[in-house]
Amino acid sequence: MKRVSPIWVAVALAVLVAAVAIIYNVAKAPQGVGPALYRPPDAADKRTPEGRRVLGNIEIEGPSLVQRDAQGNEVWSARSRGELQVSDADQRVVAADVVWTLTRGQDRVTIKSPRMELNWSGGDVHFTGDIAIQDSRNRRFSAAQARFESGTQKVVSERGVQWSVGRYRVTADTLVIDLAQHKIRLRGNVRLVVQA
């Protein structure tokens, strides 16, 4: 096995750190997209004119959920390939085998997860299982769990975060995708592995 020079490892690490530091600093959200604040349900069985059930500003149609902002723009959508359960008593929606997409201007984050849970009281969306995350620049991450924080507009992944770029694999304790600031941050025990 050919040995990699420590200088090349340092250069690769510096390039990756620089790339992560400048990610998301160019794109700007268009003027028409309002804040994506979550609004909890005010009526147990409200429906749109088309017949879709509405929980606050989240519409349910078949196996799909869509959250919209005050102007009616889509903030995020989720499509369940498995079962979608709505529990009025527990005030939550649980979906299996989900593809969830957050759109903020030109930025997009897609999460594929075996399980998604939305708690009506706060609007945060939680994902568990073998999670695959992809952004609008085709960067791919994996993690054991993640959540979308409705108030901060951040996707936060913890436990088993990995990012592969060619021969390089980066592991970390936490990944934060901040769409408002157009930044990605890796924190805690960040390690670079160069694969031969």
C-alpha positions as CSV (number, residue, x, y, z in Angstrom):
1,M,0.0,0.0,0.0
2,K,1.4,3.4,-1.0
3,R,1.9,5.8,1.8
4,V,0.3,9.2,1.6
5,S,2.6,12.1,2.5
6,P,1.5,14.1,5.6
7,I,1.9,17.3,3.5
8,W,-0.8,16.1,1.1
9,V,-3.1,15.1,3.9
10,A,-2.6,18.6,5.4
11,V,-3.3,20.2,2.0
12,A,-6.4,18.1,1.5
13,L,-7.7,19.0,4.9
14,A,-7.0,22.7,4.3
15,V,-8.9,22.5,1.0
16,L,-11.9,20.8,2.6
17,V,-12.0,23.2,5.5
18,A,-11.8,26.2,3.1
19,A,-14.6,24.6,1.0
20,V,-16.9,24.1,4.0
21,A,-16.2,27.7,5.2
22,I,-17.3,29.3,1.9
23,I,-20.3,27.0,1.1
24,Y,-23.6,28.8,0.8
25,N,-22.3,32.3,0.8
26,V,-23.2,33.2,-2.8
27,A,-26.9,32.2,-3.1
28,K,-29.5,34.7,-2.0
29,A,-33.2,34.0,-1.4
30,P,-35.5,35.6,-3.9
31,Q,-37.6,38.6,-2.6
32,G,-40.9,36.7,-2.9
33,V,-40.1,34.0,-0.3
34,G,-41.2,34.9,3.2
35,P,-40.1,33.5,6.5
36,A,-40.8,29.8,6.9
37,L,-42.3,30.1,10.4
38,Y,-44.3,27.1,11.5
39,R,-47.9,27.8,12.5
40,P,-49.6,25.1,14.7
41,P,-53.1,23.9,13.9
42,D,-56.0,25.9,15.2
43,A,-58.7,23.5,14.2
44,A,-58.7,19.7,14.4
45,D,-60.3,19.1,11.0
46,K,-59.7,22.0,8.7
47,R,-59.6,21.4,4.9
48,T,-58.6,23.3,1.7
49,P,-61.2,23.8,-1.0
50,E,-59.6,20.9,-2.8
51,G,-60.2,18.6,0.2
52,R,-56.7,18.4,1.6
53,R,-56.5,18.3,5.4
54,V,-54.7,21.3,6.9
55,L,-52.7,21.3,10.1
56,G,-51.6,24.9,10.7
57,N,-49.8,25.7,7.5
58,I,-49.1,22.1,6.6
59,E,-51.4,20.4,4.0
60,I,-51.8,16.7,3.9
61,E,-52.8,15.0,0.7
62,G,-52.5,11.2,0.6
63,P,-49.0,10.2,1.5
64,S,-47.6,13.8,1.1
65,L,-47.2,16.8,3.5
66,V,-46.4,20.3,2.3
67,Q,-45.6,23.3,4.5
68,R,-46.2,26.8,3.0
69,D,-45.2,30.3,4.1
70,A,-47.6,33.2,4.5
71,Q,-47.4,34.0,0.8
72,G,-48.3,30.4,-0.2
73,N,-44.8,29.4,-1.3
74,E,-43.7,25.9,-0.5
75,V,-41.2,25.7,2.3
76,W,-40.8,22.0,2.6
77,S,-42.5,18.9,1.4
78,A,-42.4,15.2,2.4
79,R,-43.6,12.2,0.5
80,S,-44.0,8.9,2.3
81,R,-43.4,5.7,0.3
82,G,-44.7,3.8,3.4
83,E,-47.3,4.6,5.9
84,L,-48.4,8.1,7.0
85,Q,-50.0,8.3,10.4
86,V,-51.7,11.5,11.8
87,S,-52.5,11.4,15.5
88,D,-54.7,14.3,16.7
89,A,-54.4,12.9,20.3
90,D,-50.6,12.9,20.3
91,Q,-50.4,16.0,18.0
92,R,-48.0,14.5,15.6
93,V,-47.5,13.1,12.2
94,V,-45.3,10.0,11.7
95,A,-44.3,8.8,8.2
96,A,-42.2,5.8,7.1
97,D,-39.8,5.7,4.2
98,V,-39.8,9.4,3.5
99,V,-38.2,11.8,1.0
100,W,-38.3,15.3,2.5
101,T,-37.3,18.4,0.6
102,L,-36.6,21.8,2.0
103,T,-36.6,24.7,-0.5
104,R,-35.3,28.1,0.4
105,G,-34.8,30.3,-2.7
106,Q,-32.2,28.6,-4.9
107,D,-31.1,26.3,-2.0
108,R,-32.5,22.9,-1.5
109,V,-31.8,20.1,1.0
110,T,-33.2,16.6,0.5
111,I,-33.4,14.0,3.3
112,K,-34.2,10.3,2.7
113,S,-35.1,8.7,6.0
114,P,-36.8,5.5,7.2
115,R,-38.8,7.5,9.7
116,M,-40.0,11.1,10.0
117,E,-41.9,12.7,12.9
118,L,-43.5,16.1,13.0
119,N,-44.7,17.5,16.3
120,W,-47.4,20.0,15.9
121,S,-46.6,22.0,19.0
122,G,-43.2,23.2,17.8
123,G,-43.0,22.4,14.1
124,D,-39.6,20.7,14.2
125,V,-39.2,17.7,12.0
126,H,-37.2,14.7,13.3
127,F,-35.6,12.0,11.2
128,T,-34.2,8.7,12.4
129,G,-32.6,5.6,10.8
130,D,-30.0,5.4,8.1
131,I,-30.4,9.0,6.8
132,A,-29.0,10.3,3.4
133,I,-28.8,14.1,3.0
134,Q,-28.1,15.9,-0.3
135,D,-27.9,19.6,-0.9
136,S,-28.5,21.7,-4.1
137,R,-24.8,21.5,-4.9
138,N,-25.0,17.7,-4.9
139,R,-23.0,17.2,-1.7
140,R,-24.0,14.0,0.0
141,F,-23.9,13.3,3.8
142,S,-25.1,10.5,5.9
143,A,-26.1,10.4,9.6
144,A,-27.9,8.4,12.2
145,Q,-30.4,11.1,13.0
146,A,-31.3,14.6,11.9
147,R,-33.9,17.4,12.6
148,F,-35.2,20.4,10.9
149,E,-35.4,23.3,13.3
150,S,-38.4,25.4,12.2
151,G,-37.4,28.4,14.2
152,T,-33.8,28.7,13.1
153,Q,-34.2,27.2,9.6
154,K,-31.4,24.8,10.2
155,V,-31.0,21.1,9.4
156,V,-28.9,19.6,12.2
157,S,-27.5,16.0,12.0
158,E,-25.9,14.2,14.8
159,R,-24.4,10.8,15.5
160,G,-22.4,9.1,12.7
161,V,-22.1,12.1,10.3
162,Q,-20.1,11.3,7.2
163,W,-19.2,13.3,4.1
164,S,-17.5,11.7,1.2
165,V,-15.7,13.7,-1.5
166,G,-13.8,11.5,-4.0
167,R,-11.0,9.7,-2.1
168,Y,-11.6,11.7,1.0
169,R,-14.1,10.9,3.8
170,V,-14.8,13.3,6.6
171,T,-16.5,12.2,9.8
172,A,-17.9,14.5,12.6
173,D,-20.2,14.5,15.6
174,T,-22.5,17.2,14.1
175,L,-23.5,18.6,10.8
176,V,-25.4,22.0,10.6
177,I,-26.8,23.2,7.3
178,D,-27.8,26.8,7.9
179,L,-29.9,27.9,4.9
180,A,-30.4,31.5,6.3
181,Q,-26.7,32.0,6.5
182,H,-25.8,29.8,3.4
183,K,-23.3,27.8,5.5
184,I,-22.5,24.2,6.3
185,R,-20.6,23.5,9.6
186,L,-19.0,20.2,10.8
187,R,-18.3,20.1,14.5
188,G,-16.9,17.8,17.1
189,N,-14.2,15.2,16.4
190,V,-13.9,16.2,12.8
191,R,-11.6,13.7,11.1
192,L,-10.3,13.3,7.5
193,V,-9.6,9.9,6.1
194,V,-7.8,9.5,2.8
195,Q,-8.8,6.3,1.0
196,A,-6.2,4.6,-1.2
